[in-house]
Amino acid sequence: MSNPTLTMRLKLYDFIWVADDKKLYAIYHLLENDKEEAKEWWKDKLFTGDLDKRYNAMGNGRDKGVTPEEMKTTISKLRKKKYG
């Protein structure tokens, strides 16, 4: 699975997990200030276009997707690999 967005999310999660208080504070306030825009995700043509593309790929069988259990297992394996 080579999804750039998923890769970014995992890297951000890892970064936040080990970040010091100063960095966490800065990240939190950056995202908190951006919260209003996040509430109107349906107006973001790039984001909704990506959702539509993924939905259609799953609907016509090009992408089988993953179950929540498969995702939890994958994340658990990645965490064990990275953190022991």
Distance bins in CASP14 RR format, pairs under 12 A and 6 or more apart:
PFRMAT RR
TARGET T0000
AUTHOR 0000-0000-0000
RMODE 2
METHOD distances of the structure
MODEL  1
1 7 0 0 0 0 1 0 0 0 0 0 0
1 10 0 0 0 0 0 1 0 0 0 0 0
1 63 0 0 0 0 1 0 0 0 0 0 0
1 64 0 0 0 0 0 1 0 0 0 0 0
1 65 0 0 0 0 1 0 0 0 0 0 0
1 66 1 0 0 1 0 0 0 0 0 0 0
1 70 0 0 0 0 1 0 0 0 0 0 0
1 71 0 0 0 0 1 0 0 0 0 0 0
1 74 0 0 0 0 1 0 0 0 0 0 0
1 75 0 0 0 0 0 1 0 0 0 0 0
1 78 0 0 0 0 0 1 0 0 0 0 0
3 9 0 0 0 0 1 0 0 0 0 0 0
3 10 0 0 0 0 1 0 0 0 0 0 0
3 50 0 0 0 0 0 1 0 0 0 0 0
3 53 0 0 0 0 0 1 0 0 0 0 0
3 54 0 0 0 0 1 0 0 0 0 0 0
3 57 0 0 0 0 0 1 0 0 0 0 0
3 63 0 0 0 0 0 1 0 0 0 0 0
3 65 0 0 0 0 0 1 0 0 0 0 0
3 66 0 0 0 0 0 1 0 0 0 0 0
3 71 0 0 0 0 0 1 0 0 0 0 0
3 74 0 0 0 0 0 1 0 0 0 0 0
4 10 0 0 0 0 0 1 0 0 0 0 0
4 11 0 0 0 0 0 1 0 0 0 0 0
4 50 0 0 0 0 0 1 0 0 0 0 0
5 11 0 0 0 0 0 1 0 0 0 0 0
5 12 0 0 0 0 0 1 0 0 0 0 0
5 46 0 0 0 0 0 1 0 0 0 0 0
5 47 0 0 0 0 0 1 0 0 0 0 0
5 50 1 0 0 1 0 0 0 0 0 0 0
5 51 0 0 0 0 0 1 0 0 0 0 0
5 54 0 0 0 0 0 1 0 0 0 0 0
6 12 0 0 0 0 0 1 0 0 0 0 0
6 13 0 0 0 0 0 1 0 0 0 0 0
6 54 0 0 0 0 0 1 0 0 0 0 0
6 65 0 0 0 0 0 1 0 0 0 0 0
6 66 0 0 0 0 0 1 0 0 0 0 0
6 71 0 0 0 0 1 0 0 0 0 0 0
6 74 0 0 0 0 1 0 0 0 0 0 0
6 75 0 0 0 0 0 1 0 0 0 0 0
6 78 0 0 0 0 0 1 0 0 0 0 0
7 13 0 0 0 0 0 1 0 0 0 0 0
7 14 0 0 0 0 0 1 0 0 0 0 0
7 78 0 0 0 0 0 1 0 0 0 0 0
8 14 0 0 0 0 0 1 0 0 0 0 0
8 15 0 0 0 0 0 1 0 0 0 0 0
9 15 0 0 0 0 0 1 0 0 0 0 0
9 16 0 0 0 0 0 1 0 0 0 0 0
9 71 0 0 0 0 0 1 0 0 0 0 0
9 75 0 0 0 0 0 1 0 0 0 0 0
9 78 0 0 0 0 0 1 0 0 0 0 0
10 16 0 0 0 0 0 1 0 0 0 0 0
10 17 0 0 0 0 0 1 0 0 0 0 0
10 71 0 0 0 0 0 1 0 0 0 0 0
10 74 0 0 0 0 1 0 0 0 0 0 0
10 75 1 0 0 1 0 0 0 0 0 0 0
10 77 0 0 0 0 0 1 0 0 0 0 0
10 78 1 0 0 1 0 0 0 0 0 0 0
10 79 0 0 0 0 1 0 0 0 0 0 0
10 81 0 0 0 0 0 1 0 0 0 0 0
10 82 0 0 0 0 1 0 0 0 0 0 0
11 17 0 0 0 0 0 1 0 0 0 0 0
11 18 0 0 0 0 0 1 0 0 0 0 0
11 78 0 0 0 0 0 1 0 0 0 0 0
11 82 0 0 0 0 0 1 0 0 0 0 0
12 18 0 0 0 0 0 1 0 0 0 0 0
12 19 0 0 0 0 1 0 0 0 0 0 0
12 23 0 0 0 0 0 1 0 0 0 0 0
12 27 0 0 0 0 1 0 0 0 0 0 0
12 30 0 0 0 0 0 1 0 0 0 0 0
12 31 0 0 0 0 0 1 0 0 0 0 0
13 19 0 0 0 0 0 1 0 0 0 0 0
13 27 0 0 0 0 0 1 0 0 0 0 0
13 75 0 0 0 0 1 0 0 0 0 0 0
13 78 0 0 0 0 1 0 0 0 0 0 0
13 79 0 0 0 0 1 0 0 0 0 0 0
13 82 0 0 0 0 0 1 0 0 0 0 0
13 83 0 0 0 0 0 1 0 0 0 0 0
14 75 0 0 0 0 0 1 0 0 0 0 0
14 78 0 0 0 0 1 0 0 0 0 0 0
14 79 0 0 0 0 1 0 0 0 0 0 0
14 81 0 0 0 0 0 1 0 0 0 0 0
14 82 1 0 0 1 0 0 0 0 0 0 0
14 83 0 0 0 0 1 0 0 0 0 0 0
15 23 0 0 0 0 1 0 0 0 0 0 0
15 24 0 0 0 0 0 1 0 0 0 0 0
15 26 0 0 0 0 0 1 0 0 0 0 0
15 27 0 0 0 0 1 0 0 0 0 0 0
15 82 0 0 0 0 0 1 0 0 0 0 0
16 23 0 0 0 0 1 0 0 0 0 0 0
16 24 1 0 0 1 0 0 0 0 0 0 0
16 25 0 0 0 0 0 1 0 0 0 0 0
16 26 0 0 0 0 0 1 0 0 0 0 0
16 27 1 0 0 1 0 0 0 0 0 0 0
16 28 0 0 0 0 1 0 0 0 0 0 0
16 30 0 0 0 0 0 1 0 0 0 0 0
16 31 0 0 0 0 0 1 0 0 0 0 0
17 23 0 0 0 0 0 1 0 0 0 0 0
17 24 0 0 0 0 0 1 0 0 0 0 0
17 27 0 0 0 0 0 1 0 0 0 0 0
17 79 0 0 0 0 1 0 0 0 0 0 0
17 82 0 0 0 0 1 0 0 0 0 0 0
17 83 0 0 0 0 1 0 0 0 0 0 0
18 24 0 0 0 0 0 1 0 0 0 0 0
18 82 0 0 0 0 0 1 0 0 0 0 0
18 83 0 0 0 0 1 0 0 0 0 0 0
19 25 0 0 0 0 1 0 0 0 0 0 0
19 26 0 0 0 0 1 0 0 0 0 0 0
19 27 1 0 0 1 0 0 0 0 0 0 0
19 28 0 0 0 0 0 1 0 0 0 0 0
20 26 0 0 0 0 0 1 0 0 0 0 0
20 27 0 0 0 0 0 1 0 0 0 0 0
21 27 0 0 0 0 0 1 0 0 0 0 0
21 28 0 0 0 0 0 1 0 0 0 0 0
22 28 0 0 0 0 0 1 0 0 0 0 0
22 29 0 0 0 0 0 1 0 0 0 0 0
23 29 0 0 0 0 0 1 0 0 0 0 0
23 30 0 0 0 0 0 1 0 0 0 0 0
24 30 0 0 0 0 0 1 0 0 0 0 0
24 31 0 0 0 0 0 1 0 0 0 0 0
24 32 0 0 0 0 0 1 0 0 0 0 0
25 31 0 0 0 0 0 1 0 0 0 0 0
25 32 0 0 0 0 0 1 0 0 0 0 0
26 32 0 0 0 0 0 1 0 0 0 0 0
26 33 0 0 0 0 0 1 0 0 0 0 0
27 33 0 0 0 0 0 1 0 0 0 0 0
27 34 0 0 0 0 0 1 0 0 0 0 0
28 34 0 0 0 0 0 1 0 0 0 0 0
28 35 0 0 0 0 0 1 0 0 0 0 0
29 35 0 0 0 0 0 1 0 0 0 0 0
30 38 0 0 0 0 0 1 0 0 0 0 0
31 37 0 0 0 0 0 1 0 0 0 0 0
31 38 0 0 0 0 1 0 0 0 0 0 0
32 38 0 0 0 0 0 1 0 0 0 0 0
34 40 0 0 0 0 0 1 0 0 0 0 0
34 41 0 0 0 0 0 1 0 0 0 0 0
35 41 0 0 0 0 0 1 0 0 0 0 0
36 43 0 0 0 0 0 1 0 0 0 0 0
37 43 0 0 0 0 1 0 0 0 0 0 0
37 44 0 0 0 0 1 0 0 0 0 0 0
37 47 0 0 0 0 0 1 0 0 0 0 0
38 44 0 0 0 0 1 0 0 0 0 0 0
38 47 0 0 0 0 0 1 0 0 0 0 0
40 47 0 0 0 0 0 1 0 0 0 0 0
40 48 0 0 0 0 0 1 0 0 0 0 0
41 47 1 0 1 0 0 0 0 0 0 0 0
41 48 1 0 0 1 0 0 0 0 0 0 0
41 49 0 0 0 0 0 1 0 0 0 0 0
41 50 0 0 0 0 0 1 0 0 0 0 0
41 51 0 0 0 0 1 0 0 0 0 0 0
42 48 1 0 0 1 0 0 0 0 0 0 0
42 49 0 0 0 0 0 1 0 0 0 0 0
42 51 0 0 0 0 1 0 0 0 0 0 0
42 52 0 0 0 0 0 1 0 0 0 0 0
43 49 0 0 0 0 0 1 0 0 0 0 0
44 50 0 0 0 0 1 0 0 0 0 0 0
44 51 0 0 0 0 1 0 0 0 0 0 0
44 52 0 0 0 0 0 1 0 0 0 0 0
45 51 0 0 0 0 0 1 0 0 0 0 0
45 52 0 0 0 0 0 1 0 0 0 0 0
46 52 0 0 0 0 0 1 0 0 0 0 0
46 53 0 0 0 0 0 1 0 0 0 0 0
47 53 0 0 0 0 0 1 0 0 0 0 0
47 54 0 0 0 0 0 1 0 0 0 0 0
48 54 0 0 0 0 0 1 0 0 0 0 0
48 55 0 0 0 0 0 1 0 0 0 0 0
49 55 0 0 0 0 1 0 0 0 0 0 0
49 56 0 0 0 0 1 0 0 0 0 0 0
49 57 0 0 0 0 0 1 0 0 0 0 0
50 56 0 0 0 0 0 1 0 0 0 0 0
50 57 0 0 0 0 0 1 0 0 0 0 0
51 57 0 0 0 0 0 1 0 0 0 0 0
51 58 0 0 0 0 0 1 0 0 0 0 0
52 58 0 0 0 0 0 1 0 0 0 0 0
52 59 0 0 0 0 0 1 0 0 0 0 0
53 59 0 0 0 0 0 1 0 0 0 0 0
53 60 0 0 0 0 0 1 0 0 0 0 0
53 62 0 0 0 0 0 1 0 0 0 0 0
53 63 0 0 0 0 1 0 0 0 0 0 0
54 60 0 0 0 0 0 1 0 0 0 0 0
54 61 0 0 0 0 0 1 0 0 0 0 0
54 62 0 0 0 0 1 0 0 0 0 0 0
54 63 1 0 0 1 0 0 0 0 0 0 0
54 64 0 0 0 0 0 1 0 0 0 0 0
54 65 0 0 0 0 1 0 0 0 0 0 0
54 66 0 0 0 0 0 1 0 0 0 0 0
55 61 0 0 0 0 0 1 0 0 0 0 0
55 62 0 0 0 0 0 1 0 0 0 0 0
55 63 0 0 0 0 1 0 0 0 0 0 0
55 65 0 0 0 0 0 1 0 0 0 0 0
56 62 0 0 0 0 1 0 0 0 0 0 0
56 63 0 0 0 0 1 0 0 0 0 0 0
57 63 1 1 0 0 0 0 0 0 0 0 0
57 64 0 0 0 0 1 0 0 0 0 0 0
57 65 0 0 0 0 1 0 0 0 0 0 0
58 64 1 0 0 1 0 0 0 0 0 0 0
58 65 1 0 1 0 0 0 0 0 0 0 0
58 66 0 0 0 0 0 1 0 0 0 0 0
59 65 0 0 0 0 0 1 0 0 0 0 0
64 70 0 0 0 0 0 1 0 0 0 0 0
65 71 0 0 0 0 1 0 0 0 0 0 0
65 74 0 0 0 0 0 1 0 0 0 0 0
66 72 0 0 0 0 1 0 0 0 0 0 0
66 73 0 0 0 0 1 0 0 0 0 0 0
66 74 1 0 0 1 0 0 0 0 0 0 0
66 75 0 0 0 0 0 1 0 0 0 0 0
67 73 0 0 0 0 1 0 0 0 0 0 0
67 74 0 0 0 0 0 1 0 0 0 0 0
68 74 0 0 0 0 0 1 0 0 0 0 0
68 75 0 0 0 0 0 1 0 0 0 0 0
69 75 0 0 0 0 0 1 0 0 0 0 0
69 76 0 0 0 0 0 1 0 0 0 0 0
70 76 0 0 0 0 0 1 0 0 0 0 0
70 77 0 0 0 0 0 1 0 0 0 0 0
71 77 0 0 0 0 0 1 0 0 0 0 0
71 78 0 0 0 0 0 1 0 0 0 0 0
72 78 0 0 0 0 0 1 0 0 0 0 0
72 79 0 0 0 0 0 1 0 0 0 0 0
73 79 0 0 0 0 0 1 0 0 0 0 0
73 80 0 0 0 0 0 1 0 0 0 0 0
74 80 0 0 0 0 0 1 0 0 0 0 0
74 81 0 0 0 0 0 1 0 0 0 0 0
75 81 0 0 0 0 0 1 0 0 0 0 0
75 82 0 0 0 0 0 1 0 0 0 0 0
75 83 0 0 0 0 0 1 0 0 0 0 0
76 82 0 0 0 0 0 1 0 0 0 0 0
76 83 0 0 0 0 0 1 0 0 0 0 0
76 84 0 0 0 0 0 1 0 0 0 0 0
77 83 0 0 0 0 0 1 0 0 0 0 0
77 84 0 0 0 0 0 1 0 0 0 0 0
78 84 0 0 0 0 0 1 0 0 0 0 0
END
